[in-house]
Amino acid sequence: QEPLTASMLASAPLQEQKQMLGERLYPLIHAMHPALAGKITGMLLEIDNSELLHMLESPESLHTKVEEAVAVLQAHQAKDISPK
Amino acid sequence: RKSSLNPEAKEFVPGVKY
């Protein structure tokens, strides 16, 4: 797969753009967190596209954001489990 | 630092229309 560029993305309809970004992000996130990959990718897709493109180019920034998403998910799930 | 990520976000499934 050739790297996704801003111009490639810009030429796609908005809905397709998120799909394209998700298809590229998912395998990278899956390598880090297989069990949560779908959820984390969904959370990241809410970030604006320019930042997502940057993350595709910078493994470090992607890694930071994925860890943040895992922390948010764990805190969220902890809230669900905690006795009310 | 409060994260802006949404834990309720829709799950992404590769190959499925997002």
Backbone of each chain as nested JSON, in Angstrom:
{
  "chains": [
    {"id": "A", "residues": [
      {"number": 1, "name": "GLN", "atoms": {"N": [0.846, -1.203, 0.0], "CA": [0.0, 0.0, 0.0], "C": [0.875, 1.244, 0.0]}},
      {"number": 2, "name": "GLU", "atoms": {"N": [0.52, 2.191, -0.912], "CA": [1.295, 3.442, -0.89], "C": [0.785, 4.271, 0.293]}},
      {"number": 3, "name": "PRO", "atoms": {"N": [1.679, 5.095, 0.877], "CA": [1.266, 5.923, 2.026], "C": [0.095, 6.834, 1.652]}},
      {"number": 4, "name": "LEU", "atoms": {"N": [-0.762, 7.02, 2.63], "CA": [-1.942, 7.876, 2.422], "C": [-1.504, 9.334, 2.502]}},
      {"number": 5, "name": "THR", "atoms": {"N": [-1.793, 10.099, 1.474], "CA": [-1.379, 11.512, 1.538], "C": [-2.599, 12.403, 1.732]}},
      {"number": 6, "name": "ALA", "atoms": {"N": [-2.329, 13.623, 2.139], "CA": [-3.433, 14.574, 2.375], "C": [-4.236, 14.776, 1.092]}},
      {"number": 7, "name": "SER", "atoms": {"N": [-3.537, 14.826, -0.025], "CA": [-4.272, 15.094, -1.281], "C": [-5.142, 13.893, -1.645]}},
      {"number": 8, "name": "MET", "atoms": {"N": [-4.649, 12.682, -1.369], "CA": [-5.479, 11.486, -1.661], "C": [-6.754, 11.566, -0.822]}},
      {"number": 9, "name": "LEU", "atoms": {"N": [-6.536, 11.931, 0.431], "CA": [-7.659, 11.993, 1.367], "C": [-8.641, 13.081, 0.924]}},
      {"number": 10, "name": "ALA", "atoms": {"N": [-8.073, 14.227, 0.574], "CA": [-8.941, 15.379, 0.229], "C": [-9.797, 15.053, -0.994]}},
      {"number": 11, "name": "SER", "atoms": {"N": [-9.3, 14.153, -1.842], "CA": [-10.056, 13.882, -3.087], "C": [-11.204, 12.917, -2.801]}},
      {"number": 12, "name": "ALA", "atoms": {"N": [-11.228, 12.323, -1.582], "CA": [-12.31, 11.358, -1.283], "C": [-13.451, 12.082, -0.567]}},
      {"number": 13, "name": "PRO", "atoms": {"N": [-14.697, 11.572, -0.707], "CA": [-15.809, 12.165, 0.064], "C": [-15.533, 12.026, 1.561]}},
      {"number": 14, "name": "LEU", "atoms": {"N": [-16.094, 12.92, 2.332], "CA": [-15.786, 12.996, 3.761], "C": [-15.954, 11.643, 4.462]}},
      {"number": 15, "name": "GLN", "atoms": {"N": [-17.057, 10.984, 4.184], "CA": [-17.339, 9.706, 4.86], "C": [-16.261, 8.689, 4.489]}},
      {"number": 16, "name": "GLU", "atoms": {"N": [-15.834, 8.738, 3.236], "CA": [-14.792, 7.788, 2.778], "C": [-13.479, 8.079, 3.484]}},
      {"number": 17, "name": "GLN", "atoms": {"N": [-13.249, 9.366, 3.796], "CA": [-11.949, 9.736, 4.385], "C": [-11.755, 9.003, 5.702]}},
      {"number": 18, "name": "LYS", "atoms": {"N": [-12.835, 8.989, 6.524], "CA": [-12.697, 8.317, 7.829], "C": [-12.451, 6.827, 7.607]}},
      {"number": 19, "name": "GLN", "atoms": {"N": [-13.135, 6.285, 6.592], "CA": [-12.974, 4.852, 6.288], "C": [-11.519, 4.567, 5.893]}},
      {"number": 20, "name": "MET", "atoms": {"N": [-10.98, 5.433, 5.024], "CA": [-9.594, 5.227, 4.544], "C": [-8.612, 5.309, 5.709]}},
      {"number": 21, "name": "LEU", "atoms": {"N": [-8.83, 6.299, 6.562], "CA": [-7.913, 6.471, 7.706], "C": [-8.03, 5.278, 8.641]}},
      {"number": 22, "name": "GLY", "atoms": {"N": [-9.285, 4.834, 8.86], "CA": [-9.507, 3.695, 9.765], "C": [-8.813, 2.443, 9.251]}},
      {"number": 23, "name": "GLU", "atoms": {"N": [-8.914, 2.232, 7.938], "CA": [-8.284, 1.023, 7.351], "C": [-6.771, 1.051, 7.525]}},
      {"number": 24, "name": "ARG", "atoms": {"N": [-6.199, 2.224, 7.575], "CA": [-4.732, 2.318, 7.726], "C": [-4.326, 2.242, 9.211]}},
      {"number": 25, "name": "LEU", "atoms": {"N": [-5.174, 2.869, 10.052], "CA": [-4.824, 2.918, 11.484], "C": [-5.036, 1.564, 12.154]}},
      {"number": 26, "name": "TYR", "atoms": {"N": [-6.11, 0.887, 11.743], "CA": [-6.518, -0.332, 12.445], "C": [-5.364, -1.351, 12.566]}},
      {"number": 27, "name": "PRO", "atoms": {"N": [-4.675, -1.726, 11.478], "CA": [-3.609, -2.744, 11.615], "C": [-2.499, -2.292, 12.572]}},
      {"number": 28, "name": "LEU", "atoms": {"N": [-2.208, -0.984, 12.573], "CA": [-1.131, -0.487, 13.448], "C": [-1.581, -0.615, 14.91]}},
      {"number": 29, "name": "ILE", "atoms": {"N": [-2.84, -0.267, 15.147], "CA": [-3.351, -0.316, 16.523], "C": [-3.537, -1.77, 16.951]}},
      {"number": 30, "name": "HIS", "atoms": {"N": [-3.953, -2.603, 16.006], "CA": [-4.155, -4.027, 16.296], "C": [-2.833, -4.664, 16.737]}},
      {"number": 31, "name": "ALA", "atoms": {"N": [-1.725, -4.205, 16.16], "CA": [-0.414, -4.768, 16.542], "C": [-0.11, -4.431, 17.996]}},
      {"number": 32, "name": "MET", "atoms": {"N": [-0.66, -3.318, 18.47], "CA": [-0.393, -2.902, 19.86], "C": [-1.416, -3.501, 20.826]}},
      {"number": 33, "name": "HIS", "atoms": {"N": [-2.685, -3.381, 20.443], "CA": [-3.745, -3.835, 21.364], "C": [-4.786, -4.621, 20.565]}},
      {"number": 34, "name": "PRO", "atoms": {"N": [-4.533, -5.917, 20.288], "CA": [-5.45, -6.705, 19.443], "C": [-6.91, -6.666, 19.952]}},
      {"number": 35, "name": "ALA", "atoms": {"N": [-7.055, -6.83, 21.272], "CA": [-8.424, -6.975, 21.807], "C": [-9.205, -5.674, 21.685]}},
      {"number": 36, "name": "LEU", "atoms": {"N": [-8.518, -4.524, 21.794], "CA": [-9.242, -3.236, 21.82], "C": [-9.125, -2.475, 20.503]}},
      {"number": 37, "name": "ALA", "atoms": {"N": [-8.518, -3.1, 19.499], "CA": [-8.164, -2.354, 18.279], "C": [-9.37, -1.658, 17.645]}},
      {"number": 38, "name": "GLY", "atoms": {"N": [-10.493, -2.343, 17.549], "CA": [-11.67, -1.749, 16.899], "C": [-12.162, -0.538, 17.667]}},
      {"number": 39, "name": "LYS", "atoms": {"N": [-12.177, -0.698, 18.99], "CA": [-12.684, 0.391, 19.832], "C": [-11.741, 1.593, 19.788]}},
      {"number": 40, "name": "ILE", "atoms": {"N": [-10.444, 1.301, 19.911], "CA": [-9.464, 2.4, 19.929], "C": [-9.483, 3.132, 18.589]}},
      {"number": 41, "name": "THR", "atoms": {"N": [-9.533, 2.371, 17.513], "CA": [-9.568, 3.013, 16.189], "C": [-10.789, 3.916, 16.075]}},
      {"number": 42, "name": "GLY", "atoms": {"N": [-11.928, 3.418, 16.567], "CA": [-13.153, 4.217, 16.505], "C": [-12.988, 5.522, 17.285]}},
      {"number": 43, "name": "MET", "atoms": {"N": [-12.31, 5.418, 18.44], "CA": [-12.115, 6.63, 19.255], "C": [-11.209, 7.612, 18.538]}},
      {"number": 44, "name": "LEU", "atoms": {"N": [-10.168, 7.058, 17.904], "CA": [-9.211, 7.95, 17.236], "C": [-9.838, 8.607, 16.009]}},
      {"number": 45, "name": "LEU", "atoms": {"N": [-10.751, 7.924, 15.365], "CA": [-11.348, 8.477, 14.141], "C": [-12.174, 9.724, 14.436]}},
      {"number": 46, "name": "GLU", "atoms": {"N": [-12.44, 9.986, 15.692], "CA": [-13.18, 11.21, 16.046], "C": [-12.236, 12.402, 16.045]}},
      {"number": 47, "name": "ILE", "atoms": {"N": [-10.924, 12.134, 15.966], "CA": [-9.962, 13.244, 15.914], "C": [-9.933, 13.762, 14.469]}},
      {"number": 48, "name": "ASP", "atoms": {"N": [-9.556, 15.053, 14.307], "CA": [-9.623, 15.553, 12.923], "C": [-8.557, 14.899, 12.026]}},
      {"number": 49, "name": "ASN", "atoms": {"N": [-8.888, 14.86, 10.751], "CA": [-8.118, 14.059, 9.779], "C": [-6.659, 14.487, 9.689]}},
      {"number": 50, "name": "SER", "atoms": {"N": [-6.409, 15.797, 9.803], "CA": [-5.0, 16.239, 9.626], "C": [-4.15, 15.633, 10.736]}},
      {"number": 51, "name": "GLU", "atoms": {"N": [-4.729, 15.559, 11.95], "CA": [-3.937, 14.998, 13.043], "C": [-3.771, 13.48, 12.84]}},
      {"number": 52, "name": "LEU", "atoms": {"N": [-4.837, 12.851, 12.288], "CA": [-4.743, 11.39, 12.048], "C": [-3.675, 11.096, 10.994]}},
      {"number": 53, "name": "LEU", "atoms": {"N": [-3.615, 11.952, 9.973], "CA": [-2.584, 11.76, 8.932], "C": [-1.194, 11.862, 9.556]}},
      {"number": 54, "name": "HIS", "atoms": {"N": [-1.076, 12.822, 10.477], "CA": [0.228, 13.016, 11.138], "C": [0.593, 11.751, 11.91]}},
      {"number": 55, "name": "MET", "atoms": {"N": [-0.428, 11.163, 12.565], "CA": [-0.143, 9.964, 13.37], "C": [0.278, 8.795, 12.495]}},
      {"number": 56, "name": "LEU", "atoms": {"N": [-0.286, 8.764, 11.266], "CA": [0.111, 7.672, 10.35], "C": [1.583, 7.825, 9.958]}},
      {"number": 57, "name": "GLU", "atoms": {"N": [2.041, 9.07, 9.972], "CA": [3.447, 9.304, 9.576], "C": [4.386, 9.217, 10.764]}},
      {"number": 58, "name": "SER", "atoms": {"N": [3.818, 9.307, 11.979], "CA": [4.712, 9.349, 13.138], "C": [4.292, 8.285, 14.148]}},
      {"number": 59, "name": "PRO", "atoms": {"N": [4.931, 7.099, 14.083], "CA": [4.579, 5.998, 14.995], "C": [4.559, 6.432, 16.463]}},
      {"number": 60, "name": "GLU", "atoms": {"N": [5.443, 7.374, 16.792], "CA": [5.513, 7.754, 18.203], "C": [4.239, 8.477, 18.632]}},
      {"number": 61, "name": "SER", "atoms": {"N": [3.781, 9.386, 17.75], "CA": [2.57, 10.146, 18.156], "C": [1.359, 9.197, 18.15]}},
      {"number": 62, "name": "LEU", "atoms": {"N": [1.368, 8.226, 17.241], "CA": [0.263, 7.244, 17.237], "C": [0.287, 6.439, 18.533]}},
      {"number": 63, "name": "HIS", "atoms": {"N": [1.488, 6.03, 18.911], "CA": [1.623, 5.202, 20.118], "C": [1.11, 5.954, 21.344]}},
      {"number": 64, "name": "THR", "atoms": {"N": [1.482, 7.252, 21.424], "CA": [1.043, 8.073, 22.568], "C": [-0.474, 8.152, 22.607]}},
      {"number": 65, "name": "LYS", "atoms": {"N": [-1.066, 8.412, 21.425], "CA": [-2.523, 8.575, 21.386], "C": [-3.235, 7.253, 21.691]}},
      {"number": 66, "name": "VAL", "atoms": {"N": [-2.67, 6.148, 21.248], "CA": [-3.306, 4.84, 21.504], "C": [-3.278, 4.546, 23.006]}},
      {"number": 67, "name": "GLU", "atoms": {"N": [-2.142, 4.849, 23.628], "CA": [-2.054, 4.604, 25.078], "C": [-3.062, 5.47, 25.819]}},
      {"number": 68, "name": "GLU", "atoms": {"N": [-3.246, 6.689, 25.315], "CA": [-4.232, 7.584, 25.947], "C": [-5.621, 6.96, 25.817]}},
      {"number": 69, "name": "ALA", "atoms": {"N": [-5.909, 6.418, 24.646], "CA": [-7.243, 5.828, 24.41], "C": [-7.456, 4.628, 25.33]}},
      {"number": 70, "name": "VAL", "atoms": {"N": [-6.407, 3.833, 25.522], "CA": [-6.521, 2.652, 26.398], "C": [-6.814, 3.11, 27.83]}},
      {"number": 71, "name": "ALA", "atoms": {"N": [-6.137, 4.158, 28.241], "CA": [-6.336, 4.66, 29.614], "C": [-7.775, 5.157, 29.779]}},
      {"number": 72, "name": "VAL", "atoms": {"N": [-8.262, 5.864, 28.775], "CA": [-9.647, 6.391, 28.842], "C": [-10.632, 5.228, 28.894]}},
      {"number": 73, "name": "LEU", "atoms": {"N": [-10.37, 4.196, 28.078], "CA": [-11.285, 3.032, 28.056], "C": [-11.278, 2.324, 29.41]}},
      {"number": 74, "name": "GLN", "atoms": {"N": [-10.082, 2.137, 29.937], "CA": [-9.981, 1.403, 31.224], "C": [-10.688, 2.197, 32.317]}},
      {"number": 75, "name": "ALA", "atoms": {"N": [-10.488, 3.533, 32.322], "CA": [-11.146, 4.35, 33.364], "C": [-12.657, 4.255, 33.174]}},
      {"number": 76, "name": "HIS", "atoms": {"N": [-13.061, 4.235, 31.913], "CA": [-14.507, 4.203, 31.607], "C": [-15.088, 2.864, 32.047]}},
      {"number": 77, "name": "GLN", "atoms": {"N": [-14.372, 1.785, 31.733], "CA": [-14.901, 0.453, 32.102], "C": [-14.888, 0.296, 33.626]}},
      {"number": 78, "name": "ALA", "atoms": {"N": [-13.848, 0.854, 34.242], "CA": [-13.763, 0.744, 35.719], "C": [-15.002, 1.4, 36.32]}},
      {"number": 79, "name": "LYS", "atoms": {"N": [-15.408, 2.507, 35.707], "CA": [-16.589, 3.222, 36.223], "C": [-17.807, 2.313, 36.131]}},
      {"number": 80, "name": "ASP", "atoms": {"N": [-17.894, 1.553, 34.963], "CA": [-19.094, 0.703, 34.778], "C": [-19.118, -0.387, 35.829]}},
      {"number": 81, "name": "ILE", "atoms": {"N": [-17.941, -0.951, 36.108], "CA": [-17.909, -2.137, 36.986], "C": [-18.09, -1.721, 38.454]}},
      {"number": 82, "name": "SER", "atoms": {"N": [-17.624, -0.51, 38.787], "CA": [-17.602, -0.146, 40.22], "C": [-19.035, -0.176, 40.748]}},
      {"number": 83, "name": "PRO", "atoms": {"N": [-19.225, -0.736, 41.966], "CA": [-20.58, -0.839, 42.529], "C": [-21.184, 0.546, 42.685]}},
      {"number": 84, "name": "LYS", "atoms": {"N": [-22.418, 0.664, 42.276], "CA": [-23.065, 2.013, 42.335], "C": [-23.54, 2.282, 43.756]}}
    ]},
    {"id": "B", "residues": [
      {"number": 1, "name": "ARG", "atoms": {"N": [-4.204, 15.364, 33.036], "CA": [-4.656, 15.977, 31.761], "C": [-5.939, 15.256, 31.316]}},
      {"number": 2, "name": "LYS", "atoms": {"N": [-7.006, 16.079, 31.163], "CA": [-8.276, 15.462, 30.766], "C": [-8.18, 15.092, 29.278]}},
      {"number": 3, "name": "SER", "atoms": {"N": [-8.501, 13.804, 28.984], "CA": [-8.414, 13.385, 27.584], "C": [-9.68, 13.781, 26.846]}},
      {"number": 4, "name": "SER", "atoms": {"N": [-9.527, 14.142, 25.584], "CA": [-10.727, 14.516, 24.805], "C": [-11.286, 13.302, 24.07]}},
      {"number": 5, "name": "LEU", "atoms": {"N": [-10.657, 12.115, 24.307], "CA": [-11.131, 10.939, 23.555], "C": [-12.451, 10.447, 24.139]}},
      {"number": 6, "name": "ASN", "atoms": {"N": [-13.303, 9.927, 23.268], "CA": [-14.638, 9.508, 23.714], "C": [-14.719, 7.981, 23.819]}},
      {"number": 7, "name": "PRO", "atoms": {"N": [-14.837, 7.45, 25.058], "CA": [-14.891, 5.989, 25.231], "C": [-16.162, 5.373, 24.648]}},
      {"number": 8, "name": "GLU", "atoms": {"N": [-17.121, 6.236, 24.333], "CA": [-18.391, 5.703, 23.765], "C": [-18.335, 5.7, 22.236]}},
      {"number": 9, "name": "ALA", "atoms": {"N": [-17.174, 5.999, 21.671], "CA": [-17.094, 6.129, 20.204], "C": [-17.49, 4.818, 19.539]}},
      {"number": 10, "name": "LYS", "atoms": {"N": [-17.998, 4.946, 18.303], "CA": [-18.422, 3.758, 17.565], "C": [-17.196, 2.908, 17.235]}},
      {"number": 11, "name": "GLU", "atoms": {"N": [-17.361, 1.566, 17.324], "CA": [-16.241, 0.675, 17.056], "C": [-15.962, 0.637, 15.545]}},
      {"number": 12, "name": "PHE", "atoms": {"N": [-14.677, 0.613, 15.179], "CA": [-14.311, 0.533, 13.758], "C": [-14.044, -0.934, 13.42]}},
      {"number": 13, "name": "VAL", "atoms": {"N": [-14.674, -1.424, 12.34], "CA": [-14.377, -2.796, 11.907], "C": [-13.787, -2.726, 10.496]}},
      {"number": 14, "name": "PRO", "atoms": {"N": [-12.551, -3.22, 10.299], "CA": [-11.93, -3.11, 8.984], "C": [-12.789, -3.791, 7.92]}},
      {"number": 15, "name": "GLY", "atoms": {"N": [-12.92, -3.128, 6.781], "CA": [-13.668, -3.772, 5.693], "C": [-15.165, -3.489, 5.776]}},
      {"number": 16, "name": "VAL", "atoms": {"N": [-15.603, -2.98, 6.947], "CA": [-17.046, -2.685, 7.107], "C": [-17.208, -1.181, 6.995]}},
      {"number": 17, "name": "LYS", "atoms": {"N": [-18.301, -0.738, 6.316], "CA": [-18.499, 0.694, 6.106], "C": [-18.589, 1.419, 7.443]}},
      {"number": 18, "name": "TYR", "atoms": {"N": [-17.707, 2.419, 7.64], "CA": [-17.684, 3.082, 8.957], "C": [-18.742, 4.183, 9.021]}}
    ]}
  ]
}
